[in-house]
Amino acid sequence: MALVLTGLLASLACTGAPPPSNTIAPTIAPAIKSASPSSVTPTPATSPTVAPPATTESKSEITEIPSETGTKGPATRIPEPTVQPATVSPAASATKTPSQPNTTDPRLTRAVQAISEALSKTRGLTFLEPVAPELITRPALIDYLAATIDEEDQEELAGTQELYWILGLLDPSIELYPLFLDLLGEQVLGLFNLETDELLVVADSLPLDGSGKITMAHELVHALQQQRFDAHRLVEESESNQDRELAMTALLEGDAQLSSTMYAAAHLSLSEILELLPNAEESSVQVFQSTPEVIQKTLLFPYQAGADFVSSAQQSPGIWRQVNQLYSRPPVSTEQILHPAKYAAGEDPIPVSLPTGASLIEEDWELVMEDVFGEFLLRTYLETGLPRPQSIRAASGWGGDRFRLLKDDSGRRLLVAVFLWDTSIDAGEFFESYRDFTDVEQQWESHAEDGNLMTWHAPGRSVLLELDGESTLIGIAPDPETLALIAKDFP
């Protein structure tokens, strides 16, 4: 079960210009995971800069993607994009369509055609068929986006919400579904639907200004990704793992971010570029800045880290052959996005299996979700209580993980997570950092240490941390008795 907060972002193709590398305002809507293949990827409408993406600490780790790597999973090597239109899923059902008919506008059609021609030269890929834009009113677009979040998606959002609650990443008073709809309502300019090949543009964005043009360029990159690499299929293949899906999203959005930035630098006028400078008074920026930090970071990750990852694959700016090759072997973890050298080396995540945990499940505990944290979410979690440099170091030795979130009839929650590390040194470093993290989490009534096993207890919350060679076990429970069950089920 993947985080809903990454899927919609990957299945739709975002709707807005890429975020500035020097601000926290996103250019697309939250990355929301949708279990259904008909989901779409929205993008908030904040204004981007046209400077190249800021480098991350890992950008220098790779200068070339090798033609052959030692990946553990099957991968079909395709050195160049396909030359036939990609097969797309059937059109969305009537429940997934806007409540009002879409219209066309000659001005928009001409503008999109011109941007497509310029973008094709910038990106080094030709469109296999033209993309026909459709105008839609903002209320109709909001209805369209809301319709893409079906009942199953809402259940997954609720599970993600429960996960964020128990980790302390989200205040229990905040619910993700209405928050997401509020963000979409304020920030979306348009979208490209990878499943239906629809390019929808909000009617009040005409005539296109600099922000509108770069938004269209960004969305048209997603159209290229669908036509040349069958991006919709790649998204579907990543949906069973939230960390893998976020990595796939980072590839799609990083490519679109880098490509549209280069388009803007080459084709926008100076006045249009100046229009892109962020305005802190804009309501869309204010809405974004009022959201919880975990949502902000999850929104920005595919654009900022994704652009750095894609840029690292280029032998030189504007040379796209090796970027195209990324689609034949997409990244499978946020670790690979954060550390491109690990992608180049074929360092895939270590699979982790959890015991059945029969005694927990049979004693009135219901499974809410089971999935993978990944390095990005683990780092984001640690940053809520530790300095950023320490959080980065503690998470950077991540090798693989699996967590299980349970809930009983009274609403109490239980989390169990097993992490595998690259080395025992990495495991020990995380153990020490998580001990520091837990020590400052709240006022504990008691704390016990028994070698590499530690427990903390306070009313309504108990935490277990255990180190065993290259693995660590974390348990979060509502009371000491329930925490003891974790030690029983996860020896």
Stockholm file with secondary structure:
# STOCKHOLM 1.0

chainA/1-491         MALVLTGLLASLACTGAPPPSNTIAPTIAPAIKSASPSSVTPTPATSPTVAPPATTESKSEITEIPSETGTKGPATRIPEPTVQPATVSPAASATKTPSQPNTTDPRLTRAVQAISEALSKTRGLTFLEPVAPELITRPALIDYLAATIDEEDQEELAGTQELYWILGLLDPSIELYPLFLDLLGEQVLGLFNLETDELLVVADSLPLDGSGKITMAHELVHALQQQRFDAHRLVEESESNQDRELAMTALLEGDAQLSSTMYAAAHLSLSEILELLPNAEESSVQVFQSTPEVIQKTLLFPYQAGADFVSSAQQSPGIWRQVNQLYSRPPVSTEQILHPAKYAAGEDPIPVSLPTGASLIEEDWELVMEDVFGEFLLRTYLETGLPRPQSIRAASGWGGDRFRLLKDDSGRRLLVAVFLWDTSIDAGEFFESYRDFTDVEQQWESHAEDGNLMTWHAPGRSVLLELDGESTLIGIAPDPETLALIAKDFP
#=GR chainA/1-491 SS CCCHHHHHHHHEECCSCCCCTTSSCCSSCCCBCCSSTTCCCCCBCCCCCCSCCCCCTTGGGCSCCCSSCCCSSCCCCCSSCCSSCCCCCCCCCGGGSCSSCCBCCHHHHHHHHHHHHHHHHHHTCCCSSCCCEEEECHHHHHHHHHHHSCHHHHHHHHHHHHHHHHHTSSCTTCCHHHHHHHHHHHHBCEEEETTTTEEEEEGGGCSCCHHHHHHHHHHHHHHHHHHHHCHHHHHHHHTTCHHHHHHHHHHHHHHHHHHHHHHHHHHSCHHHHHHTSCCTTCHHHHHHHTSCHHHHHHHHHHHHHHHHHHHHHCSSTTCCHHHHHHTTSCCCSHHHHHCHHHHHTTCCCCCCCCCCCHHHHHTTEEEEEEECCHHHHHHHHHTTTSCHHHHHHHHTTEEEEEEEEEEETTSCEEEEEEEEESSHHHHHHHHHHHHHHHHTTSCCSEEEEETTEEEEEETTEEEEEEEETTEEEEEEESSHHHHHHHHHHCC
#=GC SS_cons         CCCHHHHHHHHEECCSCCCCTTSSCCSSCCCBCCSSTTCCCCCBCCCCCCSCCCCCTTGGGCSCCCSSCCCSSCCCCCSSCCSSCCCCCCCCCGGGSCSSCCBCCHHHHHHHHHHHHHHHHHHTCCCSSCCCEEEECHHHHHHHHHHHSCHHHHHHHHHHHHHHHHHTSSCTTCCHHHHHHHHHHHHBCEEEETTTTEEEEEGGGCSCCHHHHHHHHHHHHHHHHHHHHCHHHHHHHHTTCHHHHHHHHHHHHHHHHHHHHHHHHHHSCHHHHHHTSCCTTCHHHHHHHTSCHHHHHHHHHHHHHHHHHHHHHCSSTTCCHHHHHHTTSCCCSHHHHHCHHHHHTTCCCCCCCCCCCHHHHHTTEEEEEEECCHHHHHHHHHTTTSCHHHHHHHHTTEEEEEEEEEEETTSCEEEEEEEEESSHHHHHHHHHHHHHHHHTTSCCSEEEEETTEEEEEETTEEEEEEEETTEEEEEEESSHHHHHHHHHHCC
//
